[in-house]
Amino acid sequence: MKKIEAIIKPFKLDEVKDALNEIGIQGMTVTEVKGFGRQKGHTELYRGAEYIVDFIPKIKLEIVTSDSLAAKVVDTIEKVAKTGKIGDGKIFVYAVEEVIRIRTGEQGETAV
């Protein structure tokens, strides 16, 4: 099994969620996060004062899926979340040793 973490722009969340639903992904965890990479942040003007905004709002998706579906999930996120501009985000893929559904005690891919 694989855990896929994707950091994307917030306005792309619904599109990515719908695209993942179409390929059979039924569950994911979504977290509002802040960060920066090459984008570095920007300055904003508020009531006549300039503020440096170092951390940019992003969305972090976490999905655990079978090895066979992982590449399709990554491709889908990459295609749908891409705007072609700086700050589109990153995708990380990790190996998952075990998954256990707390309610039923199911283990492995059946627990996902």
C-alpha positions in Angstrom: 0.0 0.0 0.0 1.0 3.6 -0.5 0.3 6.9 1.3 0.1 9.8 -1.1 0.4 13.3 0.3 -0.3 16.2 -2.0 0.1 19.9 -1.3 -2.1 21.9 -3.7 -3.6 25.3 -4.1 -6.9 25.7 -2.2 -9.1 26.5 -5.2 -8.1 23.2 -6.8 -9.5 21.1 -4.0 -13.0 20.4 -5.5 -11.6 19.6 -8.9 -9.0 17.2 -7.5 -11.6 15.6 -5.2 -14.0 15.0 -8.0 -11.3 13.6 -10.3 -10.1 11.2 -7.6 -13.7 10.1 -7.0 -14.0 9.2 -10.7 -11.1 6.8 -10.5 -12.4 5.1 -7.4 -10.9 6.9 -4.4 -13.5 6.9 -1.7 -11.7 8.4 1.2 -9.1 11.1 1.9 -8.0 13.4 4.7 -7.9 17.1 3.9 -6.0 19.7 6.0 -5.7 23.4 5.6 -1.9 24.1 5.9 0.4 27.1 5.3 3.9 27.0 3.8 6.2 28.2 1.2 8.7 26.9 -1.3 10.1 28.7 -4.3 7.0 30.9 -4.2 8.5 32.6 -1.1 5.4 34.6 0.0 4.4 38.1 -0.9 3.6 41.5 0.6 0.0 42.8 1.2 -1.3 46.2 2.0 -3.8 46.5 4.9 -5.0 49.9 6.1 -2.1 51.6 4.6 0.5 49.3 6.2 2.6 46.7 4.4 2.7 43.2 5.7 4.9 40.4 4.6 3.0 37.1 4.2 5.6 34.4 4.5 3.3 31.4 4.6 0.9 30.8 1.8 -2.4 28.9 2.5 -2.4 25.5 0.9 -4.4 22.3 1.1 -2.8 19.0 2.1 -4.5 15.8 0.9 -3.6 12.4 2.4 -4.7 9.3 0.6 -3.9 5.6 1.4 -4.4 3.3 -1.6 -3.3 0.0 -3.1 0.0 -0.2 -4.9 -1.8 -0.9 -8.1 -3.9 2.4 -7.9 -1.1 4.6 -6.6 0.4 5.7 -9.9 -3.1 6.6 -11.2 -3.8 8.7 -8.1 -0.5 10.6 -8.5 -1.1 11.2 -12.3 -4.7 12.4 -11.6 -3.6 14.8 -8.9 -0.7 16.1 -11.0 -2.9 16.7 -14.1 -5.9 18.3 -12.3 -4.0 20.4 -9.7 -1.6 21.9 -12.3 -2.0 25.5 -13.2 1.5 25.9 -14.7 2.4 28.7 -12.3 4.7 28.7 -9.4 3.2 27.3 -6.2 1.2 24.5 -7.7 2.5 22.2 -5.0 4.1 18.8 -4.5 3.2 15.2 -4.3 4.9 12.7 -1.9 4.5 8.9 -2.0 5.3 6.7 1.0 5.2 3.0 1.6 2.6 1.9 4.2 3.3 -1.2 6.2 -0.1 -1.8 7.8 -3.6 -0.3 8.0 -6.1 -1.3 10.7 -9.8 -0.2 10.7 -10.5 0.5 14.3 -14.3 -0.2 14.2 -14.0 -3.7 12.7 -10.4 -4.8 13.2 -9.9 -5.3 9.4 -6.3 -5.2 8.3 -4.5 -4.4 5.1 -6.1 -3.2 1.9 -9.6 -4.3 3.1 -9.2 -1.7 5.9 -8.7 1.1 3.4 
